[in-house]
Each structure stands twice: as C-alpha cells, then as structure tokens.
Amino acid sequence: MVVCGDDGLAHRLAAELRGVYREQVTLVVPPAGRSVRQPMVGRARAVSAALLDRVVTAVNNRGGGSDDTLAPGERVLEAAEPTEAVLAEAGVERAAALALVYDDDETNIRAALNARRLNPRLRLVLRLYNRRLGRHIEELLNQAAELAGGTAAGRADDGDGRDGGSGADIGTTVLSDADTAAPALVATALVGTSKVVDAEGLLLRAVERRPPGPGEVADPGLCTLALLSATSNDPAGDEGAEDSGEQGPQLLPDAAAVAAATGRGAVVLEQLSYSGPPLPAGRGGPPLTSLFSRRLRWSLAGLVAAVLALAVALTVVTRDNPLHATYVTLLDLFAINEPAHNKSTGRQVLQLLSMVVGLLLLPVLLAAVLEALGMFRTASALRKPPRGLSGHVVLLGLGKIGTRVLTRLRELHIPVVCVEADPEARGVAVARRLRVPVVVGDVTQEGVLESAKIHRADALLALTSVDTTNLEAVLYARSVRQDLRAVLRLYDDDFAKAVYRTLRTAHPGALTRSRSVSHLAAPAFAGAMMGRQILGAIPVERRVLLFAAVVVGGHPQLEGRTVGEAFRAGAWRVLALDTAVRGDVGAGLVEAPGGGLVWDLPDTYVLRAGDRVVLAATRRGLAELLGRRARSVT
C-alpha cells in the first residue's frame, strides 16, 4: 500500500493500514518544515530529481501489538510533490493500492493521472473536496483502467495474501474527509448523543442511551451496537479507547453481554431506512415574507382593515352598493374626491376619517419601499444575526469541514450563526447563498461570540484548524453559559482526552465532545484502499464502528450461514440484506429498488452467495472479514 499526503490524515491512514489490516505501507510525505504545501499550479516538472529530497527506510521493532505498531520494513519517502518519479520510487508499479490524500485537489488529480499511467491495475483512492469534479475524475480514471485492460482482467491471487476480487476492486474511489466527518459532528451538536450515517441512499441513525437506573439495562432498540465504558457516567472518567480493557466500550456485544451490562449505557440502532437524494439548495431572490419586517406587515394589515371598515360604514350610511362605496372610500383616502359639502353629517365624518387614514398610509408605504430596497441591496451581503434569535447553533470556522457541516445543518432546517475570521474563506459564499448570518471576526477577541448570540445558543461547534482557538472559544462560551453543548475539533488524541476529562469534571451537567476529523475519516479511506465499500463510521467514545456493504460470495464466514450464525460478537453483525443485487461489488445500494432492501432479517435466514448485506463491524473485524485471504502455500 502507498499513502501520499501532507497532513494528519496520511499518518492516520498509514497507521490504520499497518495496525488493523497488517499491510506493508510506503508513506510519502513532504520533508520536515514543508508540511504546509502550496498548490501545484505553474510549477515545472522537468527537474523531478530535485524534488526528491531523500528516502528514509525506517525499521521499527516495537512490540505490544497495538494499533500504532509499525510493521518491519516500513518505508517513509520524503518528497515535496508526488511526481511520476516519486511515485515510481514509492513502488506504485508493484503496489496494490494508492491513496492520495493531499489537501489540494489538483495535487491529488495530477498524481492520480500519473499513477494510472504507471499501473493501470492499481486501486486508487482520492481525497477530493469538489464532489462534482470527483465524480468526473472517478469515471475518467475507471475508463482509463478499462481501456488498459486492468479491470477486465481482474487481479488473481498471486500469493501476496490479498483478495483476487473483481474489477471493481482495482477501480477508483473518490472520498472526502469533510463529507465523512460532517454527519457525526452535526448529530453530536444537535442531540448530543446521536450517530448518523447517510450514504448511498442509506440513512442509519444510532443513539446513546443511558441506563434508567441502578441495576437496569438500557433499551436495546432495533439492536445494540455497543456498550459504553463503565466510567461513562463518572464526571471525572475518560472516554474509552482501544486499550481500555474490560472497562472500555464493547462494540457489537452479544445478548449475554447486553443482559449482564447493568448500569452501563449503550449505543443502539434506532433507524435504518432509505434517505433518498439530498434536496438541492434553494436559489433565487429572497422570499416575499423576508422583504418586510413583522412590524411593517402588521401596519399594512391594520390600514387595510381600516379601509374595509370605512367602506362598510359608508355602505350603511349612504345605502350605496358595496363596490361603489369601496371605490368612493379609496377616492377619499387618496384625497382625490370632491368635498362632501351638501352631504349628510355621517358622510362628511367618514370622508374626514378616510383622509386621516390616507395620511397614515403615506409613511407606511415609504417604509415598505425603503425596506424592500434595503433587502435587495443586502441580498448579496452577509447577514447579521437577528435580535431575537435563540436556540441556534454557533459554528466557528468556515473551512472545508465547517462548510460541509453548515450545509448539513441547513438541510435539516437548523438555525445557524457562523463566525469566521477570514471574509474570503470558502464557506462565506455558501453562507451568503444559504442566507445564514455570519459574524466576521476573530473568535478569540472580546465581543465576537456575543455578536453570535452565544448566550442564547443551544450548541457550539468549534471547527477551526487551530486546537487552541477551539479550546479558548469553548472555555469562554462555558463561562457565559454553563449548560451549553460544545463540540471541539481537536487533532491530538492525548490533548483531546485531557480536554474532555477536564471539561467534563468542571461542567458535569453539560455535554462536551472532542472529535478528530482524520480519526473519523481514516477507517473509510482504509476500507476503500482494501477495495471494499465503506458506507460510513460512527464514533463510540474514542473508538470507531464501521458500516460496509459486502457481497456474501467468497466469504466463508457469511456464505451458507444463517444471520444468527454469521454474527460474531466484537467483530461484525449483519444489519440488512439487499436481495436485488447479485455479485456486483461496485454497484451502490441506491441502484436497487426499494423492495430489495430487507431491514428486519430473521436470524434463521441463510445468506446466499449473490446476496449483498449491510453490516456493522469493528476495524479489526472488517479487516479479518474483508482485508485478506489466507496466504497460499506453495
């Protein structure tokens, strides 16, 4: 496996492939001091040797068997750019899969085109933020592989221990770390304990449930996906991790473990259904109701009621036709009717009242014109938070992650106020199009969070790229409101654990979560490198539970077994069956008709070779089930 990248996702992905799937990995990273790279636009490619700084072969003999244990002979290649010479030096021509996870989309596309030319049968995994461009690039690279004969020939088991697989296993997969992590971040901010996977037309929602009381068991829901750690109810406790032992979270427990886990919370499956394609974002001008303020609308309504009352009174006094009486009232209103000198006293009083209402109508009409002009003028400008806003979500940072989270929140019709220091950030234009209020300013400066109405907000999402900025914002917000729900984006795991434990001790009644985008995205990228379809992942404290779509054929742990027999506690569990697809690994679940998906599978159903199943699995369980086949012995 070859992994090329310039940020934390590359290192986490390499550690995932080594520790979970036990793969030999070559990691290509920029030289020390050049981790922040500029785009490749306009750079010369002639002197590729100058771009290859040095090659370091590191052999790590540490033991312990943890996820971070490095495999012997691990190779680290330091290069400023993933040029064709660098990819050849990394062994792309002999590699099974290549992951390009640079932060710059153009860098990944150029490297993918070079890699496909070097090895048409190479499995490619690209990190692209642009969704539409990603779909076109995926089709282009797959077509290039087909023309070169890569996918048609397939990959036979040549003794290296990897799957033979079908042509789809050596195709191209385009992923986005922002799209992978956004649902989990949004769900945590909204309800605090929900975990959502929404991919390939599948909507899966799980929720954390605390035990009702001492000696009782949490409601299992559709099924129990995990048991929370024994210290989850302790304010001074820590979130369970991989090395927490029996006191840590238990993923995919069996019925006996659930029954014995009294006093422990659980993550249960609450919903499993089709979600359908997302609705497109609304475009066009502002709605009519937003052109005028509520006070102005009430004023206009009052004037209309007054005109109608005068018309009815004139009809009663003069015994005139109602339509003609209304016409005369409007003439009096605009002062263009003849004076009622020789008319009755009632008619004269009504004419005077109509003229008074007409005088009141002039400032109201002027205010309406000014408000409408002001609304159209500011339609292309950033909105400010309204005065009476409450119950909203404050989103800090409109970078790649923040923009995806903002879009997700607006799809759910959740009120949002954004805070961004850079007025030219990529998410500012999205916020303007979605008509979301934005406060431009440094969140560490006094008064910025107050401008976002943090004292009346329900949740705070701190998603900037600087850990200390996120922490400072959350600490200040907690000083303003003790029970505020806070979600932090933190990269360093040790730092995240310390922050979580301290905030939970200081504010036991408030919800605090620390999440790492690379930690949430790495399992999906690793699964794609192994040639399998990962639908999504949900965090369970500091562990990750994966959801994948798998064809039963070729997996003796599933084929010919009942659903109950195929379940392995702590490893994997079959959740749903797609009976409409037969053996096409590359096809998505959305291609099957609605009746093809069966969610309430009985434990006695026998899995056939052509069935596609949706299963939940741990990282090691998925690696055992899908990652490798037994090595052939000559």
N, C-alpha and C positions, 0 to 999 in steps of 0.2 A: 504494500500500500504506500502511496506517495501523497503527502499532505503539504500543500503550499499555502501560506498565509502570512499576515503581518500583524495579527493581534491575538487576543486570548483565545479566540475560537479555534485557531490552528493548534495550539498547545493542548487544549482540552480534547479536541478531536483525536489527536495523536495518542493521548493518554487513554481515551476510550477504546481505540482500536487495539492498543497494547494490553491494557488491563482486563478488558471484558472479552474481546474477541481473540486475544493472543496472536495478533498478526505482527509480522515484521513491517516496520514503518520507517520510511525515509521522510524526514521533516525538512522542508525548505522554508527558511525564514530570512528576513533581512539581517544584515550584520548588526552588531551591537552599536547602539547610538543612532540607528536609522530605522527604528521601528515605525515611526510615523512617516509614511511614504506619500509622495506626490503622484498624481495621475500620470499615465504614460504618454500623454498627448505630446507629439512633436519630438520624441526622443529618437536618437539614432539607434539603429540595431546592428550597425556594421561591426562595431568593436565589442563583440559579445564576450570575448575573453576578459576584457577589463571589468565586466560586470560580475564576473565570478570571483568573489573575493577570496574565499578559502573553503576547503572541505574538511570537516571535522568528523572523525569516526569515534564515537563515544561508546564504551562498553561499561555498563553499569551492572555490578554484581550484587546489588542489594537483594535481600530476601524478604520474606514476610508474606508474599502472595497478595498484597493489597492491589487496589485498582491502579495505583500510581507506580507499581513496579515496572521498571524498564526491561524490555527483552534484550538478551545479549545480542550484540552486533547492531544495535540501533544506530541509525545513520542520521546525522544532522548536517544539512548543507546550507551554508550561509551565502546568499546571493541577493543582490539589490533588486533584480527583476526576474520573473520566470520566463526567460527567453528560451528559444529552442535548444541552445547549447546547455542551458541549466537543466532543462527537462531531460535531455539525453543523459547528462551526467547523473541525474537522480534515478535513472533506470526506468523511465516511462515505457520504453520499448518492451521491457520484460515484466512490467507491473500488471497487476490485476485490476487496480482501480486508482484513480487520481482525483483528489479533492482540491479545488481551487477556491479558497475562502478569503481572498484579499478583500479589503473594504471597498476597493474601487471596482466597479462593474466592468470597465473597459479592460483593466488588467486581467480579470478572470476570462473575459471573452477572447482576448488575444492568445492567452496561454492555452485555452481550450482548443482553438483552431490549430495551433502548433502541435498540441498533443494528439489530436485526432489524425493529423497527417503522419506523425511518428508511429502511432499504433492505432489502426482503425478498429481493433477489437478491444480497446481499452474502455473500461467502465468510467464514465465521467460524472462527477458531482460538482455543480457550480453554485456559488453563492451570488445571487443577483437580487438587487432591491427592486428593479423595474420589472413588474410582473409581465406586462405585455411583451417587452423585449425578451424576457426569459422564455416565454412560450415559443417565440420565433426561433431563438437560438437552439432550444431543445429539438425542434423539428429539423432545423438545418443540420445539426450535428448527427442526429439519428439517420437522416437521409444520407449523409456522407458515409456513415458506417455501413449502411446497407449497400451503397454503390461499391464500396471497397470489399464487400463480401464478408464483413465482420459478423453482423447479426444473422446473416443467412447460414453461415457455417456453424455458429454456436461455439461454445467452449467445452471441449471434452475434459474429463477428469484426467489430468496429466501427471497425477501423483503428487501435486503440491498441496493436497488437502482441501482445496476449495471446491465449491459446487460446480458441477458441469453446467447446469442452468440452461435457460433458453436464451434467445436473442435479446429479450428484454433485460437480462441481467448484465449485458455489456452495452447498454444504451447510455442515454444521458438523462440525468436528473437535475433539475434546477430547483433550488430551495432558497428560502430567505430566513435568516435568523430572526428578523423582526416579525415575520408572519408566524413563526413557530412559537415565539415567546409572548406575543401580544394577547392571545386569549387567556392565558394563565394570569397575566398581570391585570387585565381588565376584570376577570372574575374575582380575584383577590380584593381588588379595590371596591367592587360593588357589594358583594355579600360576604366578603371576608374569608369564607371557607369553601367556596365553590371551585371546582376544577372543570374546565371546559375544553373539549377537543372538537373543532369544527373544520373538517377537511374532507375532500372528495364527496361532498354531499352528505356526510355523516355528522350528526350532532350527538355528542356524548357529554353528559353532564354528571359529575360526581360531587358529593358534598361531604364535608366533615361533620360528624355527629358526635356530640359529647354524650357520655352515659347519663341516663336520667337521674341516677343516684347511686350511692354506695351499694355494691353487690348486684347491680343490674347491668344488663347488656344493651349496647346501642342497637337501634333499629337497623336491621340488615339491608333494607331497601330491596332493589332487584337482586343484588348480590353484594357481598362485602369484598372490596378491592384491597383494603389494607387496614391494619390495626395501628393506631398511633402509639407512640412511645409511652412508657409508663410515667415519664416525667412531664408529659404534655400539659397536665393540669397544675403543675408546680410553677409558680411565677418565677422562681429562680432557676428552673430547669432549662435544659438546652434542647434544641431541635435534634432529633435522632438522625444519625448518619449511617454510612456503610459499616463502620466499625463500632457501633453502639451495643452490639451483642443482643442478649435477650431483652434488655430494657429498651432497645430501639424499636423503630417501627417494623412491623411484619407485613410484607407485601404478599398479596394473594394467599391468605390463610385458608385452611380447610374448616369444615364445620366444627370439628372438635376444638380447634384453636379459638374460633369465634366464641363458642359456648364457654370456654374456660377464661376468656379475657374479660372478666368482670372489672368494672371500674376504669376501663380504658376506652377512649374514643375510637371511632372507626371512620374510614373513608368508604362510602357506599355508592353504588351506581344508582342514580336517580332517574335518568332519562337516556334513552337510546333510540334515535329516530333519524329520518332524513331531514336535513335542513334546507335543501334546495339552494339554488344560486343566490348570492347576496344581491340585494337591491342596489341599483346604481344610485350614486349620489345625485341629489336634486340639483338642477341647474336653472338658469334664468334669473329674472329680476326678483326683487323682494316681494313677498305676498302682500295683498291689499291690507290685511289686518295690521301689518307692521308699518304701513305708511303713516298712520295717525296714532297718537297716543290714546290711552284709555280716557283721559280727561276730555280730550277733544271729541272723541266719539260720543261720550255722554252729552256734551254740549250740543252737538249736532242733533242727537236724538231728542233732546229737550226742545229745541227750536222747531223740529218737525211736529212734535206733539202739540206745541203751542199753535202752529198754523192750522193743524187739523181741528183743534178746539175752537179757534176763531171761525173757521168755515162752518162748523156745526152750529155755532151760536148765530152766525149770520143767516143760516138757513131757517132757524127757528124764529128769528126776529122778523125777517122780511118775507117768510114763506116762499122763498125762491127755490129754484132747482138746485140740488146739492152740487152738481158740477159747475153751474154758473156761479153759485155762491163761493166755491173754492177759487174760481177764476177771479172774481172781484176781490177776494181776500188777498190773493197774490199781487194784484194791482195796487192795493192799499199798502201791502208790505214793502214794495219797491218804490212807493210814493209816485206812481205814475197815473193814478186815478184822479178824477175830479173831486173836489171837496164836497162833502155832503151837507150843503148849506140848508137846503129845503127839505131834508130828510128827517126822519124821526130821531128822537134822542138816543135810542138804542143803537141805531145805525151809526150815528156820529161817535158814540163811545167806542164801538167796535172798530171804526176807522182809525181813531187815535191809538187804540191798543195795537192795531196792525202796524202802524208806523213805528211804535216803540219796539215791537219785535223786529222790524226791519233794521232799526238802528243797532240792535244787539246782534243781528246776523252778520253785519259787516266785519267786525273784528274776528268773529269765528271763522269766516271764510278766508280772511287774511292769514290767520294762524294755520289753517289747513294747507294753504298754498305754501307757506314757509316750511312747514314740517315735511311736506311731500318733496320739495326741492332739496331740503337737507338730507332726507333719506336717500334719494337718488345720488346725491353728491358723495355720501359716505358709504355707498354700496360697495365700492372698491377699496375702501379703507378698513382698517382694523376696528372692530367693535370694542367698546368698553363694557365692563360688567355692569348690568343694570343695578339700580339701587336696592331693590327688594329681593335680589337673588339669594336663595338659600337651598340647602340640600343638594348642592352640586359637588362635582369632583374637580379638585385643583390639580392640574397636570403641569409638572415642571420639566421643561426640555422638549423641543420640537425637532429633534434629530430623526434618524431613521426609526428608532424604536418608538419615540413619542408620537411620530406621525401615524404609525400603524395603530397605536393604542387610541389616538384621537379618533381615527376613522371608525374603529370598532365601537367606541363609546357612542358616537353619533348614530351608528346603525342601530344601536339599542335604545336610542332616544334618551340618553342620559345627559343632563345639563353639565357643561364643562366650561371651565375658565383656564386658559393656558397662560403660562409665564415663560418667556423666552428672552434671553439677553441679546441675541443677535436678530435684528429685524430682517435679515436676509436669509435666515435659516430655511431649510427645505419645507418644513411644516407650516410656516407662516402663510404661504399661498394656499395650502389646504384649509387652514383655519379660516382664511378670508372667504374661500369658496363655500365652506360649510356654515358661514356666519356664526362662528364661535368667538366669544370675547377673548382678546389677547392682551396681556399686560407686558409691555416691553420694558425690561429692566433686569438687573442682577438680583437674583433671589436672596443673596447674602446682604443686600442693602436694606436699610430700615424703611418700612412702609410699602415694600413691593408685595409681600404676602397679604398685607392688609388691603391693598388695592384689589386683590383677587378674592376678597371676602372670605378669608380663611377661617374667621371666627364663626361663620355660618355654614361652612362646608361639611359634608359628610365624610369625605376621604381625601387623602393627599397621595399623589403618585409622583415620587421624585425619581425621574428617569434621565437626568443629565449624565454626561460621561465622566463626571468627576465625583468620586466617592465622598470626599469631604464636603462638597457642596450639597449633595443629597442628605448627608447626615446633619449638617447645620440647619438645613431647611426643616427637617423633621423635628429636631430638637426645639427650634423656635416655634413651630406650629403647635407642638405639645405644650409649650409654655402658655400659648394663647388658649388652647382648648385641650383639656386633659383626655377626653374620650375620643379624640379624632382617630379614625382608621388610617394608618400610614403604611405605605409600601415603598421600600427602598430598592434601588438598583445598585448593588454592590458587586464588585468583581472578586475581591479577595475573600476566600471562604473563611479563613480564620478571623478576619476583620468582621465579616458578616455574622459569624457566631457570637463574637464578643458584643457587637452592637445589639443583636437580637436579645441576648441574655440580659444586658443592662437595661434596655428599654422596657423589657417585659417585667423586670424587677421594679423599676421606678414607676411604671404605669400598668399595674396588673389588670385594671379594668378596661384597657384599650387594646385594640388589635394592632400588632406590629408584625410585618413580614419583610424579610430581606431576600431578594431574588437576583440571580445572576443570569443574564441573557445567554451567555455562552454555555452555562450549565444546563439550561433548558433546551438549547438548540443542538448541542453536541450529539445526544443519542440519535436524533433524527438524521443528522448528517452521516453518522457512523453506520446506521442501518441502511441508508441509501448506498454507501460505499460497498456494503456487503451484497448489494443487488436486490434488496428487498424494499417493500413499500411500507414506510412508517407513516401512519396517519397523524400521529401526534404524541405528546407526552404531557403528563401532569406531575407536578411536584408533590411528594408526600414527605413533609418536613424537609430534610436535606437529601432525600433520595428521589428517584425518578421512576415512574411507572409508564411503560410504553404501550402503544396500541398500534397493531400492524394488521394488514390484510395479506393472508397467506393462502396459497393453493395447497390442498392436503396432499396431493400426489407427490411422491418422493420423500415423504417424511414419515418414517415408521412409527414415530411417537403419536401420530394422528391418524394415519390411514388404517382403515379397518377397525378402529376402536370406537366405542361409544363416547359421547360427550363427557360422561362421568369418568370413564376410564382414561380419557385423554387429559383430564385436569391433573396437573402436578402442582401441589402446594409450594408456594415460594418461587415458582418458575414461570408458568403460563396457565391461562384459563381461556377457553373458547366462550365468546360472548354472543356471536351472531353467525348466521350462515347465509351465504349468497348462492342460491341454487341456480341462478340464471347464467352464471359464467362458468365455463368449463375449461380450465387449464390455461387461460390467457393471463399470465402474470402481469403483463404490462397494462392491461385494461383497468380502468377505475371503477369503483363501485357505482358511480353515477350512471354508468352505461347500462346497468341492469334495470329492468322495470321495477316499479315499486313493490309488486308482489313477490319479487325474487328474494328479498331480504327477510329472513325469519329471525326475530329477536328472542322469542320465548322458546328456545330449543329445549326439548326434554333431554334428560340425562341418558335416556336409552337410545337416542338417535345415533346411528352408525355413520361415521364420516367416510365418504367415498373419495376416490382419487380426484375426481373432477370438481369437487366442492371447493369453494373459496370461503374461508372463515375469517371473521374479525376477532382477534384475540388480544387480551391484555397479558403483558409479560414483563418480567424484570429484565434488566440489562443482561445479566448472566444467563437467564433463562432463554432470552431471544437469541443470544449467541450460541447456546447449546442447540437450540431447535433449528436455527436457520444459518448460523455463521459458517460452519464447516461440516464436512462429512469425514468419516474415518479415513485415515490415510491408507492407501492401498499398499500392500506389502508384496514386493517382487520375490 
